[in-house]
Amino acid sequence: MANVKSLIRISVLVTTILVLNSGVAIAGGNEVLFEQLTRLAQIKDHQAQYHLGMLYNNGLGTSKNPKLAFELFLKSTQGNHPLAAYKVGCYYSGQFRGAVDVDKEKALAYKLTSAKAGYARAQHDVAFMYFGHNESETLKWLKSAARQGYRASLDVLVNLYYKGDFVEQDLVQSYAYFQLRFRDIPLPGDADRFLNDLKEAMTVEEIEEASDLISAFEQKPTQVTLDANKGISLAIEHVHTALKSIPTEMMPPKLAGVWNSDHGYIYKIEQRGEDFSWEVDSPITESGSGTIINRDVSTSWQNNDGSGKGSGIISSVDDNNRALRIEMSNGTVFFRSLVDP
């Protein structure tokens, strides 16, 4: 069979592909999901903070931003989110170097939190953080992940007990974990050859003992692991549930769309959560950005005449929380265009 490090690399790659591709579609795509999660994260929804962090982590619905992803994961851990704790541990381990200083002690602490909560991938990682200096903790966490059917951990246990380098050689354990590793899936050629070699090295009694271990082995992923494997579909499920329970007044009013002002200009506004930006093409060239806090808005802009800042209030919204009218402190009034859908 392949060596331990190769097995780890292959298993991590396969797991990553499965997680990233296990999502389901949402109306409007990942950009809409990003906007919805942003709104929820801003009202301290810890699950939304984790999912939004994953979008920034993977560049889905927005540009990749590891630093912002890390900040969101860290905030999510304040709500004891086990998957966020795992990601914080990954960042402290050196994922996206430059986003945060590497800190092996913090990496272990956060991944250990996730492992104790039942996340198989964290359990596997923790096992290797103990590898070489703590045999009991290494085996404990490898076996915890194996009991969830985590194939990378099963691969390693097969090799450890077969080679006997880190633990005492135990062909019964190696055989049992091998059969569990390939339970319900066809054996690849190299694995079939390994199994034949293993059987030849074992007595009939040892094979029977291994079969008894397999029969008694209960293999079931935890809810945390099942959630992690859902990938982006878990974020969509959360958005659908959370948005129904959040009072409208707690959500930033929706500004995106086409607007007019009493100056006669037409503004095209885009919005991401509490942040928005706009452009004017004619009769002047102007661009600007702003922030919404409750119903208050603060803005800054630049146009042909220079630049400036302002503040105002959203004075009218409809039943869908769409802003209809903004009154600025300088007397300018903005109102949503009648042609805006």
TAMO-V73355 format. One record per backbone hydrogen bond with DSSP energy under -1.0 kcal/mol. CO is the residue of the C=O (numbers start at 0). NH is the residue of the N-H. E is the energy in kcal/mol with one decimal. If there is no record, write none. Layout:
CO | NH | E
CO | NH | E
//
This chain:
2 | 6 | -2.1
3 | 7 | -2.2
4 | 8 | -2.3
5 | 9 | -2.5
6 | 10 | -2.5
7 | 11 | -2.6
8 | 12 | -2.1
9 | 13 | -2.5
10 | 14 | -2.5
11 | 15 | -2.5
12 | 16 | -2.3
13 | 17 | -2.4
14 | 18 | -2.5
15 | 19 | -2.5
16 | 20 | -1.5
25 | 28 | -2.9
28 | 32 | -1.7
29 | 33 | -2.7
30 | 34 | -2.0
31 | 35 | -2.5
32 | 36 | -2.8
33 | 37 | -2.3
34 | 38 | -2.0
35 | 39 | -2.0
36 | 40 | -3.0
37 | 41 | -1.7
39 | 42 | -1.1
39 | 44 | -1.5
40 | 43 | -1.6
44 | 48 | -2.2
45 | 49 | -1.7
46 | 50 | -2.4
47 | 51 | -3.0
48 | 52 | -2.1
49 | 53 | -1.8
50 | 54 | -1.7
51 | 55 | -2.1
52 | 56 | -2.5
53 | 57 | -2.3
54 | 58 | -1.5
54 | 59 | -2.0
55 | 64 | -1.8
64 | 68 | -2.5
65 | 69 | -2.7
66 | 70 | -2.0
67 | 71 | -2.1
68 | 72 | -2.6
69 | 73 | -2.6
70 | 74 | -2.1
71 | 75 | -2.3
72 | 76 | -1.7
74 | 77 | -1.2
75 | 78 | -1.8
75 | 80 | -1.1
76 | 79 | -2.1
80 | 84 | -2.0
81 | 85 | -1.6
82 | 86 | -2.0
83 | 87 | -2.5
84 | 88 | -2.1
85 | 89 | -2.1
86 | 90 | -2.3
87 | 91 | -2.4
88 | 92 | -1.2
89 | 94 | -2.3
90 | 93 | -1.1
91 | 102 | -2.2
95 | 98 | -2.3
102 | 106 | -2.5
103 | 107 | -2.3
104 | 108 | -2.3
105 | 109 | -2.6
106 | 110 | -2.3
107 | 111 | -2.6
108 | 112 | -1.6
109 | 113 | -1.8
110 | 114 | -2.7
111 | 115 | -2.6
112 | 116 | -1.2
113 | 118 | -2.1
114 | 117 | -1.3
118 | 122 | -2.1
119 | 123 | -2.4
120 | 124 | -2.2
121 | 125 | -2.9
122 | 126 | -2.0
123 | 127 | -1.5
124 | 128 | -1.4
125 | 129 | -1.3
129 | 132 | -1.9
129 | 133 | -1.5
133 | 137 | -2.2
134 | 138 | -2.6
135 | 139 | -2.3
136 | 140 | -2.2
137 | 141 | -2.2
138 | 142 | -2.5
139 | 143 | -1.6
140 | 144 | -2.2
141 | 145 | -2.4
142 | 146 | -2.1
144 | 147 | -1.2
144 | 149 | -2.1
145 | 148 | -2.2
146 | 219 | -2.5
149 | 153 | -1.8
150 | 154 | -2.7
151 | 155 | -1.8
152 | 156 | -2.4
153 | 157 | -2.3
154 | 158 | -1.9
155 | 159 | -3.0
156 | 160 | -2.2
157 | 161 | -1.4
158 | 162 | -2.8
159 | 163 | -2.3
160 | 169 | -2.4
169 | 173 | -2.2
170 | 174 | -2.6
171 | 175 | -2.3
172 | 176 | -2.7
173 | 177 | -2.0
174 | 178 | -2.3
175 | 179 | -2.0
176 | 180 | -2.3
177 | 181 | -1.8
179 | 182 | -1.1
181 | 184 | -1.6
187 | 191 | -2.2
188 | 192 | -2.0
189 | 193 | -2.0
190 | 194 | -2.4
191 | 195 | -2.0
192 | 196 | -2.2
193 | 197 | -2.6
194 | 198 | -2.6
195 | 199 | -1.9
196 | 200 | -1.1
198 | 201 | -1.3
202 | 206 | -2.0
203 | 207 | -2.1
204 | 208 | -2.2
205 | 209 | -2.4
206 | 210 | -2.2
207 | 211 | -1.9
208 | 212 | -1.8
209 | 213 | -2.2
210 | 214 | -2.1
211 | 215 | -1.8
221 | 225 | -2.3
222 | 226 | -2.7
223 | 227 | -2.3
224 | 228 | -2.1
226 | 229 | -1.1
227 | 230 | -1.2
229 | 232 | -1.5
230 | 233 | -1.3
231 | 235 | -1.9
232 | 236 | -2.3
233 | 237 | -2.2
234 | 238 | -2.5
235 | 239 | -2.4
236 | 240 | -1.8
237 | 241 | -3.6
238 | 242 | -2.4
246 | 249 | -2.0
247 | 250 | -1.6
253 | 322 | -2.4
256 | 268 | -3.0
257 | 336 | -2.5
258 | 266 | -3.1
259 | 334 | -2.5
260 | 263 | -2.1
264 | 260 | -1.1
266 | 258 | -3.0
267 | 278 | -1.1
268 | 256 | -2.2
269 | 276 | -2.6
271 | 274 | -2.1
273 | 291 | -2.7
274 | 271 | -3.3
275 | 289 | -2.7
276 | 269 | -2.7
277 | 287 | -1.9
278 | 267 | -2.1
279 | 285 | -2.0
285 | 279 | -2.7
286 | 301 | -2.5
287 | 277 | -2.3
288 | 299 | -2.2
289 | 275 | -2.3
290 | 297 | -2.0
292 | 295 | -2.4
294 | 313 | -3.1
295 | 292 | -2.7
296 | 311 | -2.3
297 | 290 | -2.1
298 | 309 | -2.2
299 | 288 | -2.4
300 | 307 | -1.9
301 | 286 | -2.1
302 | 305 | -1.5
305 | 302 | -3.4
307 | 300 | -2.4
309 | 298 | -2.8
310 | 328 | -3.1
311 | 296 | -2.2
312 | 326 | -2.6
315 | 323 | -3.5
315 | 324 | -1.4
317 | 320 | -1.8
320 | 253 | -3.0
321 | 317 | -2.1
323 | 335 | -2.1
324 | 314 | -1.5
324 | 315 | -1.2
325 | 333 | -3.0
326 | 312 | -2.2
327 | 330 | -1.8
331 | 327 | -3.0
332 | 261 | -1.7
333 | 325 | -2.7
334 | 259 | -2.9
336 | 339 | -1.3
//
